[in-house]
Amino acid sequence: MAASKKDPTEPMRLKASRYPGVDQGTSCTQSSFKTGKQAFLYVGMQGGRCKAMFKLGRSRTEAERLAKRAPEDFQVGSTAWVTARFSAASPMPKALWTKWLDESYALSAAGPAKKKAAKKKAARKKAAKKKAATKKRAKKKAAKKAAKKASGTRRR
């Protein structure tokens, strides 16, 4: 009796579904996994091979190196998304997909809160710049006034 080939995406799907606050759905022919409104994994079959898409941040350089070595297996998009293609005979290494899946979930789970914090930080930075520029202008104005006063008293 021949053993059936296991679906190499099944462990990914199982791990993704176990994160807190995850909704599973379908996007085109792929299974999608989201937290809140942020997707963090698309996985399924495409062209006879398995395909998994992860949202990456700090692991993006690692993905770029892999894409240079094996462009048929890894593609790095212009945004945060990285695509990996593999098969049951040659699955994606567990250590790699586990790391990327954890990172992808973390980025998506932190998405709205992170964006809000970044906006607040940018607003504080902008306000500090504006305050510094105002102080600088006031200092210049005072220096001009002092110079004018000093030059005016000498002429008399």
DSSP file with accessible surface (Angstrom, degrees, kcal/mol):
  #  RESIDUE AA STRUCTURE BP1 BP2  ACC     N-H-->O    O-->H-N    N-H-->O    O-->H-N    TCO  KAPPA ALPHA  PHI   PSI    X-CA   Y-CA   Z-CA
    1    1 A M              0   0  242      0, 0.0     2,-0.2     0, 0.0     0, 0.0   0.000 360.0 360.0 360.0 123.3    0.0    0.0    0.0
    2    2 A A        -     0   0   98      1,-0.1     2,-0.3     0, 0.0     0, 0.0  -0.529 360.0-121.5 -77.8 137.7    1.6    3.3   -1.1
    3    3 A A        -     0   0   99     -2,-0.2     2,-0.2     1,-0.1    -1,-0.1  -0.613  27.8-122.4 -78.0 135.3    1.8    6.1    1.5
    4    4 A S        -     0   0  111     -2,-0.3     2,-0.3     1,-0.1    -1,-0.1  -0.546  28.6-106.7 -78.0 145.8    0.0    9.3    0.4
    5    5 A K        -     0   0  171     -2,-0.2     2,-0.2     1,-0.1    -1,-0.1  -0.533  34.8-125.3 -72.8 135.2    2.0   12.4    0.2
    6    6 A K        -     0   0  184     -2,-0.3    -1,-0.1    82,-0.1    -3,-0.0  -0.492  23.0-107.7 -78.6 151.5    1.3   14.8    3.0
    7    7 A D    >   -     0   0   66     -2,-0.2     3,-1.4     1,-0.2    -1,-0.1  -0.676  25.2-154.9 -77.5 114.2    0.3   18.4    2.3
    8    8 A P  T 3  S+     0   0   23      0, 0.0     4,-0.4     0, 0.0    -1,-0.2   0.644  90.8  59.7 -70.1  -9.8    3.4   20.4    3.3
    9    9 A T  T 3> S+     0   0    1      1,-0.2     4,-2.5     2,-0.1     5,-0.2   0.633  82.2  84.3 -89.7 -12.8    1.2   23.5    4.0
   10   10 A E  H <> S+     0   0  101     -3,-1.4     4,-2.7     1,-0.2     5,-0.2   0.912  88.2  49.7 -59.2 -45.8   -0.9   21.8    6.6
   11   11 A P  H  > S+     0   0   62      0, 0.0     4,-2.5     0, 0.0    -1,-0.2   0.895 111.8  50.9 -60.8 -34.7    1.5   22.5    9.5
   12   12 A M  H  > S+     0   0    1     -4,-0.4     4,-2.8     2,-0.2    -2,-0.2   0.934 111.0  47.5 -64.6 -47.1    1.6   26.1    8.5
   13   13 A R  H  X S+     0   0   40     -4,-2.5     4,-2.2     2,-0.2    -1,-0.2   0.911 112.6  49.4 -60.4 -43.3   -2.2   26.4    8.4
   14   14 A L  H  X S+     0   0   74     -4,-2.7     4,-0.8     2,-0.2    -2,-0.2   0.937 113.4  45.1 -63.7 -47.2   -2.4   24.7   11.8
   15   15 A K  H >< S+     0   0   62     -4,-2.5     3,-0.9     1,-0.2     4,-0.5   0.928 113.2  50.9 -62.9 -44.2    0.1   27.0   13.4
   16   16 A A  H >< S+     0   0    0     -4,-2.8     3,-1.1     1,-0.3    -1,-0.2   0.886 107.3  53.5 -61.7 -38.6   -1.4   30.1   11.8
   17   17 A S  H 3< S+     0   0   52     -4,-2.2    -1,-0.3     1,-0.2     5,-0.2   0.695 101.8  61.0 -71.7 -16.3   -4.9   29.2   13.0
   18   18 A R  T << S+     0   0  183     -3,-0.9    -1,-0.2    -4,-0.8    -2,-0.2   0.534  77.9 103.3 -90.4  -8.7   -3.6   28.8   16.6
   19   19 A Y  S X  S-     0   0   32     -3,-1.1     3,-0.9    -4,-0.5     2,-0.1  -0.438  87.2 -91.2 -67.4 153.6   -2.5   32.5   17.0
   20   20 A P  T 3  S+     0   0   96      0, 0.0    -1,-0.1     0, 0.0    -2,-0.1  -0.374 104.7  10.1 -67.4 139.8   -4.8   34.6   19.1
   21   21 A G  T 3  S+     0   0   58      1,-0.2    15,-0.8    14,-0.1     2,-0.4   0.764  87.1 157.2  70.3  28.9   -7.6   36.5   17.2
   22   22 A V  E <   -A   35   0A  30     -3,-0.9     2,-0.4    -5,-0.2    13,-0.2  -0.728  25.8-164.7 -94.3 135.5   -7.1   34.8   13.9
   23   23 A D  E     -A   34   0A 106     11,-2.7    11,-2.6    -2,-0.4     2,-0.4  -0.962   9.9-151.4-112.9 134.0   -9.8   34.6   11.2
   24   24 A Q  E     +A   33   0A 116     -2,-0.4     2,-0.2     9,-0.2     9,-0.2  -0.870  30.3 140.6-107.4 138.2   -9.3   32.1    8.4
   25   25 A G  E     -A   32   0A  30      7,-2.7     7,-2.6    -2,-0.4     2,-0.4  -0.741  44.7 -90.8-149.3-160.1  -10.8   32.7    4.9
   26   26 A T  E     -A   31   0A 110      5,-0.3     2,-0.4    -2,-0.2     5,-0.2  -0.989  21.6-173.0-131.9 138.6  -10.2   32.4    1.2
   27   27 A S  E >  S-A   30   0A  49      3,-2.9     3,-2.5    -2,-0.4     2,-0.3  -0.971  72.0 -46.5-131.0 114.0   -8.6   34.8   -1.2
   28   28 A C  T 3  S-     0   0  121     -2,-0.4     0, 0.0     1,-0.3     0, 0.0  -0.465 123.7 -27.7  57.2-118.0   -8.8   33.6   -4.8
   29   29 A T  T 3  S+     0   0  111     -2,-0.3    16,-0.4    -3,-0.1     2,-0.3   0.357 122.6  92.6-104.7   5.2   -7.6   30.0   -4.5
   30   30 A Q  E <  S-A   27   0A  13     -3,-2.5    -3,-2.9    14,-0.1     2,-0.3  -0.708  77.0-118.8-100.9 150.7   -5.5   30.5   -1.4
   31   31 A S  E     -AB  26  43A  21     12,-3.3    12,-2.4    -2,-0.3     2,-0.4  -0.671  34.1-154.5 -79.2 138.4   -6.3   30.2    2.3
   32   32 A S  E     -AB  25  42A   6     -7,-2.6    -7,-2.7    -2,-0.3     2,-0.4  -0.927   9.9-160.8-119.4 145.7   -5.9   33.5    4.0
   33   33 A F  E     +AB  24  41A   0      8,-2.4     7,-2.8    -2,-0.4     8,-1.4  -0.994  16.8 176.6-125.9 128.3   -5.2   34.1    7.7
   34   34 A K  E     -AB  23  39A  83    -11,-2.6   -11,-2.7    -2,-0.4     2,-0.4  -0.929  25.3-155.1-131.0 153.4   -5.9   37.5    9.3
   35   35 A T  E >  S-AB  22  38A  18      3,-2.6     3,-2.1    -2,-0.3     2,-0.3  -0.998  81.8 -31.2-125.1 122.4   -5.7   39.1   12.6
   36   36 A G  T 3  S-     0   0   54    -15,-0.8   -13,-0.1    -2,-0.4    73,-0.1  -0.524 126.7 -35.8  64.5-128.3   -8.1   42.0   12.9
   37   37 A K  T 3  S+     0   0  195     -2,-0.3     2,-0.6    71,-0.1    -1,-0.3   0.306 118.6 102.2-104.3   7.5   -8.2   43.3    9.3
   38   38 A Q  E <   -B   35   0A  46     -3,-2.1    -3,-2.6    70,-0.1     2,-0.2  -0.826  63.0-144.7-100.3 119.1   -4.5   42.6    8.6
   39   39 A A  E     +B   34   0A  10     -2,-0.6    -5,-0.3    -5,-0.2     3,-0.1  -0.520  22.5 170.9 -75.2 145.3   -3.6   39.5    6.6
   40   40 A F  E     +     0   0A   0     -7,-2.8    15,-0.8     1,-0.4     2,-0.3   0.480  62.2  29.4-131.0 -11.2   -0.4   37.7    7.6
   41   41 A L  E     -BC  33  54A   0     -8,-1.4    -8,-2.4    13,-0.2     2,-0.4  -0.959  46.5-177.3-153.9 133.8   -0.4   34.5    5.6
   42   42 A Y  E     +BC  32  53A  51     11,-1.5    11,-3.0    -2,-0.3     2,-0.3  -0.998  23.9 169.2-121.7 130.4   -1.8   33.3    2.2
   43   43 A V  E     +BC  31  52A   0    -12,-2.4   -12,-3.3    -2,-0.4     2,-0.3  -1.000  14.3  94.2-147.0 142.7   -1.2   29.6    1.5
   44   44 A G  E     - C   0  51A   3      7,-2.2     7,-3.2    -2,-0.3     2,-0.3  -0.984  65.3 -49.1 169.0-165.6   -2.3   27.1   -1.1
   45   45 A M  E     + C   0  50A  99    -16,-0.4     2,-0.3    -2,-0.3     5,-0.2  -0.743  44.6 169.6 -98.3 145.0   -1.6   25.4   -4.3
   46   46 A Q  E >   - C   0  49A  81      3,-3.2     3,-1.6    -2,-0.3    -2,-0.1  -0.884  68.3 -10.9-155.7 122.9   -0.6   27.2   -7.5
   47   47 A G  T 3  S-     0   0   82     -2,-0.3     3,-0.1     1,-0.3    -2,-0.0   0.842 127.0 -53.5  60.4  35.1    0.7   25.7  -10.7
   48   48 A G  T 3  S+     0   0   70      1,-0.3     2,-0.3    39,-0.0    -1,-0.3   0.487 123.8  88.6  80.6   0.3    1.2   22.2   -9.2
   49   49 A R  E <  S-C   46   0A  75     -3,-1.6    -3,-3.2    38,-0.1    -1,-0.3  -0.858  81.5-104.0-124.4 163.9    3.3   23.6   -6.4
   50   50 A C  E     -CD  45  86A   4     36,-3.2    36,-1.9    -2,-0.3     2,-0.4  -0.612  33.7-162.8 -85.2 148.1    2.6   24.9   -2.9
   51   51 A K  E     -CD  44  85A  28     -7,-3.2    -7,-2.2    -2,-0.2     2,-0.4  -0.999  10.4-179.8-135.5 133.8    2.7   28.7   -2.4
   52   52 A A  E     -CD  43  84A   0     32,-2.5    32,-3.0    -2,-0.4     2,-0.5  -1.000   9.4-160.4-133.9 134.6    3.0   30.6    0.9
   53   53 A M  E     -CD  42  83A  41    -11,-3.0   -11,-1.5    -2,-0.4     2,-0.3  -0.972  11.5-175.7-118.2 129.2    3.1   34.4    1.2
   54   54 A F  E     -CD  41  82A   0     28,-2.5    28,-2.7    -2,-0.5     2,-0.6  -0.928  26.5-128.9-121.8 148.2    4.4   36.0    4.4
   55   55 A K  E     - D   0  81A  34    -15,-0.8     2,-0.3    -2,-0.3    52,-0.2  -0.851  39.5-173.1 -95.0 118.1    4.6   39.7    5.4
   56   56 A L        +     0   0    4     24,-3.0    44,-0.0    -2,-0.6    45,-0.0  -0.869  26.9 164.1-120.9 152.4    8.2   40.3    6.5
   57   57 A G  S >  S+     0   0   36     -2,-0.3     3,-1.6     3,-0.0     4,-0.3   0.480  83.5  15.7-120.1 -88.4   10.2   43.1    8.1
   58   58 A R  T 3  S+     0   0  205      1,-0.3     3,-0.5     2,-0.1     4,-0.3   0.747 125.2  56.9 -69.9 -21.0   13.6   42.2    9.6
   59   59 A S  T 3> S+     0   0    7      1,-0.2     4,-2.2     2,-0.1    -1,-0.3   0.450  78.6  96.3 -86.9   2.2   13.7   38.9    7.7
   60   60 A R  H <> S+     0   0   58     -3,-1.6     4,-2.5     1,-0.2    -1,-0.2   0.891  79.8  53.4 -61.3 -38.6   13.3   40.6    4.4
   61   61 A T  H  > S+     0   0   79     -3,-0.5     4,-2.0    -4,-0.3    -1,-0.2   0.896 108.1  51.0 -64.7 -37.7   17.1   40.7    3.7
   62   62 A E  H  > S+     0   0   45     -4,-0.3     4,-2.3     2,-0.2    -1,-0.2   0.925 110.5  49.4 -62.6 -43.4   17.3   36.9    4.4
   63   63 A A  H  X S+     0   0    0     -4,-2.2     4,-2.6     1,-0.2    -2,-0.2   0.888 108.2  53.7 -63.6 -38.5   14.4   36.5    1.9
   64   64 A E  H  X S+     0   0   78     -4,-2.5     4,-1.7     2,-0.2    -1,-0.2   0.901 108.5  49.2 -64.0 -39.8   16.2   38.6   -0.7
   65   65 A R  H  X S+     0   0  135     -4,-2.0     4,-1.8     2,-0.2    -2,-0.2   0.923 112.2  48.1 -64.0 -43.7   19.3   36.4   -0.4
   66   66 A L  H  X S+     0   0   30     -4,-2.3     4,-2.9     1,-0.2    -2,-0.2   0.889 109.0  54.1 -63.2 -39.3   17.2   33.3   -0.8
   67   67 A A  H  < S+     0   0   19     -4,-2.6    -1,-0.2     1,-0.2    -2,-0.2   0.852 107.3  50.7 -65.0 -34.0   15.5   34.9   -3.9
   68   68 A K  H  < S+     0   0  183     -4,-1.7    -1,-0.2     1,-0.2    -2,-0.2   0.890 116.2  41.5 -69.1 -38.9   18.9   35.6   -5.5
   69   69 A R  H  < S+     0   0  181     -4,-1.8    -2,-0.2     1,-0.2    -1,-0.2   0.849 134.5  16.9 -75.4 -37.8   20.0   31.9   -5.0
   70   70 A A    >X  +     0   0   17     -4,-2.9     4,-1.8    -5,-0.2     3,-1.8  -0.591  64.4 168.2-138.4  73.5   16.6   30.3   -5.9
   71   71 A P  T 34 S+     0   0   73      0, 0.0    -1,-0.1     0, 0.0    -4,-0.1   0.747  79.6  59.9 -63.4 -21.3   14.4   32.8   -7.8
   72   72 A E  T 34 S+     0   0  110      1,-0.2     3,-0.1    -5,-0.0    -5,-0.1   0.690 114.2  36.5 -77.6 -16.0   12.0   30.0   -8.8
   73   73 A D  T <4 S+     0   0   45     -3,-1.8    12,-2.9     1,-0.2     2,-0.4   0.680 120.8  37.1-106.8 -24.8   11.4   29.3   -5.1
   74   74 A F  E  <  +E   84   0A  24     -4,-1.8     2,-0.4    10,-0.2    -1,-0.2  -0.996  55.1 179.3-136.3 133.9   11.4   32.8   -3.5
   75   75 A Q  E     -E   83   0A  65      8,-2.4     8,-3.0    -2,-0.4     2,-0.5  -0.999  14.7-152.4-131.0 137.7   10.2   36.2   -4.7
   76   76 A V  E     -E   82   0A  40     -2,-0.4     6,-0.2     6,-0.2     4,-0.1  -0.946  18.1-146.6-110.5 121.5   10.4   39.4   -2.7
   77   77 A G        -     0   0   32      4,-2.6     0, 0.0    -2,-0.5     0, 0.0  -0.218  26.9-106.5 -80.0 173.9    7.7   41.9   -3.6
   78   78 A S  S    S+     0   0  125      2,-0.0     2,-0.1    -2,-0.0    -1,-0.1   0.709 108.5  47.8 -74.6 -19.9    8.0   45.7   -3.6
   79   79 A T  S    S-     0   0   87      2,-0.2    -2,-0.1     0, 0.0     0, 0.0  -0.147 120.0 -71.5 -98.7-155.2    6.0   45.8   -0.4
   80   80 A A  S    S+     0   0   35     -2,-0.1   -24,-3.0    -4,-0.1     2,-0.2   0.534  95.3 111.5 -80.0  -4.6    6.5   43.7    2.7
   81   81 A W  E     -D   55   0A  49    -26,-0.2    -4,-2.6    -5,-0.1     2,-0.4  -0.516  43.5-172.7 -84.4 136.9    5.2   40.4    1.1
   82   82 A V  E     -DE  54  76A   0    -28,-2.7   -28,-2.5    -2,-0.2     2,-0.4  -0.986  10.7-150.1-124.5 134.0    7.5   37.5    0.3
   83   83 A T  E     -DE  53  75A  19     -8,-3.0    -8,-2.4    -2,-0.4     2,-0.4  -0.900   9.3-169.8-108.7 132.9    6.4   34.5   -1.7
   84   84 A A  E     -DE  52  74A   1    -32,-3.0   -32,-2.5    -2,-0.4     2,-0.4  -0.972   3.0-164.5-119.5 135.3    7.8   31.0   -1.2
   85   85 A R  E     +D   51   0A  61    -12,-2.9     2,-0.3    -2,-0.4   -34,-0.2  -0.972  23.4 143.0-120.4 139.1    7.1   28.1   -3.5
   86   86 A F  E     -D   50   0A   8    -36,-1.9   -36,-3.2    -2,-0.4     2,-0.3  -0.901  31.8-131.7-159.5 178.4    7.8   24.5   -2.6
   87   87 A S        -     0   0   37      3,-1.4   -38,-0.1    -2,-0.3     5,-0.0  -0.851  33.7-103.0-136.4 174.0    6.5   20.9   -3.0
   88   88 A A  S    S+     0   0   42     -2,-0.3   -82,-0.1     1,-0.2    -1,-0.1   0.873 124.0  50.8 -66.8 -35.4    5.8   17.9   -0.8
   89   89 A A  S    S+     0   0   83      1,-0.3    -1,-0.2   -84,-0.1    -3,-0.0   0.825 127.3  23.4 -71.1 -30.5    9.0   16.3   -2.2
   90   90 A S  S    S-     0   0   82      3,-0.0    -3,-1.4     2,-0.0    -1,-0.3  -0.627  88.4-175.4-135.9  74.4   11.0   19.4   -1.4
   91   91 A P        -     0   0   72      0, 0.0    -3,-0.1     0, 0.0     3,-0.1  -0.203  36.4 -91.5 -72.6 162.8    9.1   21.3    1.4
   92   92 A M        -     0   0   11      1,-0.1    -6,-0.1   -84,-0.1    -8,-0.0  -0.529  56.7 -95.4 -68.1 134.2   10.0   24.7    2.9
   93   93 A P     >  -     0   0   79      0, 0.0     4,-2.4     0, 0.0     3,-0.4  -0.308  28.6-133.8 -57.0 134.0   12.3   24.1    5.9
   94   94 A K  H  > S+     0   0  148      1,-0.2     4,-2.6     2,-0.2     5,-0.3   0.887 104.0  54.6 -58.5 -42.7   10.3   24.1    9.1
   95   95 A A  H  > S+     0   0   82      1,-0.2     4,-1.8     2,-0.2    -1,-0.2   0.893 111.4  46.3 -59.7 -37.9   12.6   26.5   10.9
   96   96 A L  H  > S+     0   0   21     -3,-0.4     4,-2.7     2,-0.2     5,-0.2   0.957 114.9  42.7 -71.2 -52.4   12.3   29.0    8.1
   97   97 A W  H  X S+     0   0   16     -4,-2.4     4,-2.6     1,-0.2     5,-0.2   0.869 113.8  53.3 -66.6 -31.8    8.6   29.0    7.7
   98   98 A T  H  X S+     0   0   32     -4,-2.6     4,-2.5    -5,-0.3    -1,-0.2   0.945 111.7  45.2 -64.5 -46.0    8.0   29.0   11.5
   99   99 A K  H  X S+     0   0   95     -4,-1.8     4,-2.3    -5,-0.3    -2,-0.2   0.938 116.4  45.4 -62.2 -47.6   10.3   32.1   11.9
  100  100 A W  H  X S+     0   0    0     -4,-2.7     4,-2.8     1,-0.2    -1,-0.2   0.891 112.4  51.1 -65.9 -38.1    8.6   33.9    9.0
  101  101 A L  H  X S+     0   0    0     -4,-2.6     4,-2.7    -5,-0.2     5,-0.2   0.932 110.4  48.8 -66.2 -43.4    5.1   33.0   10.1
  102  102 A D  H  X S+     0   0   66     -4,-2.5     4,-2.5    -5,-0.2    -2,-0.2   0.929 114.9  45.5 -60.0 -44.7    5.8   34.2   13.7
  103  103 A E  H  X S+     0   0    5     -4,-2.3     4,-2.6    -5,-0.2    -2,-0.2   0.920 112.0  51.1 -65.7 -42.5    7.2   37.5   12.3
  104  104 A S  H  X S+     0   0    0     -4,-2.8     4,-2.1     2,-0.2    -2,-0.2   0.926 112.4  46.0 -62.5 -44.6    4.4   37.9    9.8
  105  105 A Y  H  X S+     0   0   34     -4,-2.7     4,-3.2     2,-0.2     5,-0.3   0.944 112.0  51.5 -63.1 -46.3    1.8   37.4   12.5
  106  106 A A  H  X S+     0   0   53     -4,-2.5     4,-2.0    -5,-0.2    -2,-0.2   0.908 110.6  48.4 -59.5 -42.1    3.6   39.8   14.9
  107  107 A L  H  X S+     0   0   45     -4,-2.6     4,-0.6   -52,-0.2    -1,-0.2   0.907 116.0  43.4 -63.9 -42.1    3.7   42.5   12.2
  108  108 A S  H  < S+     0   0    1     -4,-2.1     3,-0.3    -5,-0.2    -2,-0.2   0.883 112.9  50.7 -73.3 -38.1    0.1   42.2   11.3
  109  109 A A  H  < S+     0   0   44     -4,-3.2     4,-0.3     1,-0.2    -1,-0.2   0.867 116.6  41.7 -67.4 -34.3   -1.1   42.0   15.0
  110  110 A A  H  X S+     0   0   36     -4,-2.0     4,-3.8    -5,-0.3     5,-0.3   0.569  90.0 103.3 -86.8  -9.3    0.9   45.1   15.8
  111  111 A G  H  X S+     0   0    8     -4,-0.6     4,-2.7    -3,-0.3     5,-0.2   0.885  84.0  33.2 -41.9 -69.0   -0.2   46.8   12.6
  112  112 A P  H  > S+     0   0   79      0, 0.0     4,-2.2     0, 0.0    -1,-0.2   0.922 123.6  45.9 -62.2 -42.1   -2.9   49.3   13.7
  113  113 A A  H  > S+     0   0   70     -4,-0.3     4,-2.4     1,-0.2    -2,-0.2   0.912 114.0  49.3 -66.6 -40.0   -1.3   49.9   17.1
  114  114 A K  H  X S+     0   0  124     -4,-3.8     4,-2.5     2,-0.2    -1,-0.2   0.908 111.0  49.3 -65.1 -42.9    2.1   50.4   15.6
  115  115 A K  H  X S+     0   0  125     -4,-2.7     4,-2.4    -5,-0.3    -1,-0.2   0.909 111.1  50.1 -63.4 -40.9    0.8   52.8   12.9
  116  116 A K  H  X S+     0   0  139     -4,-2.2     4,-2.3    -5,-0.2    -2,-0.2   0.930 112.1  47.2 -64.0 -44.3   -1.0   54.8   15.6
  117  117 A A  H  X S+     0   0   57     -4,-2.4     4,-2.5     1,-0.2    -2,-0.2   0.897 111.5  51.5 -64.4 -39.4    2.2   55.0   17.7
  118  118 A A  H  X S+     0   0   60     -4,-2.5     4,-2.5     2,-0.2    -1,-0.2   0.896 109.3  50.2 -65.2 -39.6    4.3   56.0   14.6
  119  119 A K  H  X S+     0   0  160     -4,-2.4     4,-2.4     2,-0.2    -2,-0.2   0.915 111.4  48.4 -64.1 -42.7    1.8   58.8   13.8
  120  120 A K  H  X S+     0   0  125     -4,-2.3     4,-2.5     2,-0.2    -2,-0.2   0.921 112.0  49.3 -63.0 -42.4    2.0   60.1   17.4
  121  121 A K  H  X S+     0   0  139     -4,-2.5     4,-2.5     1,-0.2    -2,-0.2   0.922 111.5  48.9 -63.2 -42.9    5.8   60.0   17.3
  122  122 A A  H  X S+     0   0   59     -4,-2.5     4,-2.6     1,-0.2    -1,-0.2   0.900 110.8  50.8 -64.2 -38.9    5.8   61.8   14.0
  123  123 A A  H  X S+     0   0   59     -4,-2.4     4,-2.5     2,-0.2    -2,-0.2   0.911 111.2  47.9 -65.8 -42.0    3.4   64.5   15.3
  124  124 A R  H  X S+     0   0  160     -4,-2.5     4,-2.5     2,-0.2    -2,-0.2   0.916 112.4  49.5 -63.4 -41.5    5.6   65.0   18.4
  125  125 A K  H  X S+     0   0  148     -4,-2.5     4,-2.3     2,-0.2    -2,-0.2   0.920 111.4  48.8 -63.3 -43.2    8.7   65.2   16.2
  126  126 A K  H  X S+     0   0  160     -4,-2.6     4,-2.4     2,-0.2    -1,-0.2   0.912 111.7  49.2 -63.4 -43.5    7.0   67.8   13.9
  127  127 A A  H  X S+     0   0   59     -4,-2.5     4,-2.5     1,-0.2    -2,-0.2   0.905 110.7  50.4 -63.8 -40.3    5.9   69.9   16.9
  128  128 A A  H  X S+     0   0   60     -4,-2.5     4,-2.5     2,-0.2    -2,-0.2   0.905 111.0  49.1 -65.1 -40.2    9.4   69.8   18.4
  129  129 A K  H  X S+     0   0  155     -4,-2.3     4,-2.5     2,-0.2    -2,-0.2   0.916 111.5  49.1 -62.7 -44.0   10.8   70.9   15.0
  130  130 A K  H  X S+     0   0  153     -4,-2.4     4,-2.4     2,-0.2    -2,-0.2   0.917 111.5  48.9 -63.2 -42.3    8.3   73.7   14.8
  131  131 A K  H  X S+     0   0  142     -4,-2.5     4,-2.4     2,-0.2    -2,-0.2   0.919 111.8  49.2 -64.0 -42.4    9.1   74.9   18.4
  132  132 A A  H  X S+     0   0   59     -4,-2.5     4,-2.5     1,-0.2    -2,-0.2   0.908 111.2  49.4 -64.4 -40.6   12.8   74.8   17.7
  133  133 A A  H  X S+     0   0   38     -4,-2.5     4,-2.5     2,-0.2    -1,-0.2   0.905 110.4  50.5 -65.9 -39.3   12.3   76.8   14.5
  134  134 A T  H  X S+     0   0   69     -4,-2.4     4,-2.5     2,-0.2    -2,-0.2   0.921 111.4  48.2 -63.9 -43.6   10.2   79.4   16.4
  135  135 A K  H  X S+     0   0  142     -4,-2.4     4,-2.5     2,-0.2    -2,-0.2   0.911 111.0  51.3 -61.9 -41.8   12.9   79.7   19.0
  136  136 A K  H  X S+     0   0  142     -4,-2.5     4,-2.4     2,-0.2    -2,-0.2   0.918 111.1  47.2 -62.7 -44.2   15.5   80.1   16.4
  137  137 A R  H  X S+     0   0  153     -4,-2.5     4,-2.6     1,-0.2    -1,-0.2   0.915 112.4  50.0 -64.1 -41.8   13.5   82.9   14.6
  138  138 A A  H  X S+     0   0   58     -4,-2.5     4,-2.5     1,-0.2    -2,-0.2   0.903 110.9  49.5 -63.8 -39.8   12.9   84.6   17.9
  139  139 A K  H  X S+     0   0  167     -4,-2.5     4,-2.4     2,-0.2    -2,-0.2   0.917 111.8  48.1 -65.3 -43.5   16.6   84.5   18.8
  140  140 A K  H  X S+     0   0  143     -4,-2.4     4,-2.6     2,-0.2    -2,-0.2   0.911 111.9  50.1 -61.6 -44.0   17.6   85.9   15.3
  141  141 A K  H  X S+     0   0  160     -4,-2.6     4,-2.5     1,-0.2    -2,-0.2   0.923 111.5  48.1 -62.2 -43.0   15.0   88.7   15.7
  142  142 A A  H  X S+     0   0   59     -4,-2.5     4,-2.6     1,-0.2    -1,-0.2   0.899 111.5  50.2 -65.4 -39.7   16.4   89.5   19.2
  143  143 A A  H  X S+     0   0   61     -4,-2.4     4,-2.6     2,-0.2    -2,-0.2   0.910 111.5  48.5 -65.5 -41.0   19.9   89.5   17.9
  144  144 A K  H  X S+     0   0  171     -4,-2.6     4,-2.7     2,-0.2    -2,-0.2   0.921 112.2  49.2 -61.5 -44.9   19.0   91.8   15.0
  145  145 A K  H  X S+     0   0  159     -4,-2.5     4,-2.6     2,-0.2    -2,-0.2   0.921 112.2  47.6 -62.6 -42.3   17.2   94.1   17.4
  146  146 A A  H  X S+     0   0   61     -4,-2.6     4,-2.7     2,-0.2    -1,-0.2   0.903 112.6  49.2 -65.9 -40.3   20.2   94.2   19.7
  147  147 A A  H  X S+     0   0   60     -4,-2.6     4,-2.4     2,-0.2    -2,-0.2   0.910 112.0  48.5 -65.7 -41.0   22.5   94.9   16.8
  148  148 A K  H  X S+     0   0  165     -4,-2.7     4,-2.2     2,-0.2    -2,-0.2   0.921 112.9  47.8 -64.8 -42.9   20.3   97.7   15.5
  149  149 A K  H  X S+     0   0  157     -4,-2.6     4,-1.9     1,-0.2    -2,-0.2   0.917 112.3  49.4 -64.4 -42.4   20.1   99.2   19.0
  150  150 A A  H  X S+     0   0   39     -4,-2.7     4,-1.1     1,-0.2    -2,-0.2   0.906 113.2  45.9 -65.9 -39.3   23.8   99.0   19.5
  151  151 A S  H  X S+     0   0   48     -4,-2.4     4,-1.0     1,-0.2    -1,-0.2   0.845 110.5  55.0 -73.1 -31.3   24.6  100.6   16.1
  152  152 A G  H  X S+     0   0   31     -4,-2.2     4,-0.6    -5,-0.2    -2,-0.2   0.867 106.4  50.3 -70.6 -34.0   22.0  103.3   16.8
  153  153 A T  H  < S+     0   0   94     -4,-1.9     3,-0.3     1,-0.2    -1,-0.2   0.811 105.6  56.8 -77.2 -25.0   23.6  104.4   20.0
  154  154 A R  H  < S+     0   0  202     -4,-1.1    -1,-0.2     1,-0.2    -2,-0.2   0.832  99.3  59.4 -74.5 -31.8   27.0  104.7   18.5
  155  155 A R  H  <        0   0  215     -4,-1.0    -1,-0.2    -3,-0.2    -2,-0.2   0.763 360.0 360.0 -70.4 -28.8   26.0  107.2   15.8
  156  156 A R     <        0   0  257     -4,-0.6    -3,-0.1    -3,-0.3    -4,-0.0   0.146 360.0 360.0 -72.3 360.0   24.8  109.8   18.3
